[in-house]
Amino acid sequence: MSGVYDDILHLARPQSKKHRPMPMEDRAAQFLPFAALTGYDDAVSETARLTEDRIELDPQEAERLGERLAELAKQQKEQPELSLLYYVPDARKAGGAYVTVSGRIKKITDFPRCIYLTDGSRIPIEDIVAVESPCLRENMD
């Protein structure tokens, strides 16, 4: 069987005299899949990210927390150590996360109602759900 291209079918591949051949790794990159849905993977990851609902303290727990914070406010000049569990609302979707921070009190303010720690952290009092401190165990438990 004789074909139209029999005369060039078995010739050597032409080589450029000006340019070196492209490395095989770079040639392979030409055939990688095209990402038609840019940002799709990020959107799926964001949707799958879990958040928590805010805990509403019952009146007794809220009163106990208020007493503990009032005791810490009285002792703030001594910069007592403490550990706080507080709620951080999520900036991108409904819900948030609970974060524990430990440190020393720098000051407690009434306006805004916040606890400032010596490391520069600022925690809104309304977001706090639990507080622990060695000075509270001695005086309140």
Number of C-alpha atoms within 10 A of each C-alpha: 3 6 7 7 8 10 9 8 9 8 8 7 6 6 9 8 7 6 7 8 10 8 8 8 8 9 11 9 9 9 8 8 7 8 8 7 7 9 10 11 10 10 11 10 11 12 10 9 9 12 14 14 12 16 12 10 13 8 9 9 13 15 12 13 18 14 13 19 20 13 15 23 17 10 14 17 12 11 16 18 18 18 16 19 17 22 22 17 17 12 8 8 12 11 15 17 14 17 11 12 13 16 18 17 24 19 17 23 12 8 6 9 13 18 21 18 21 12 11 10 14 15 20 16 17 10 18 23 18 17 19 16 17 11 14 17 10 8 9 10 5
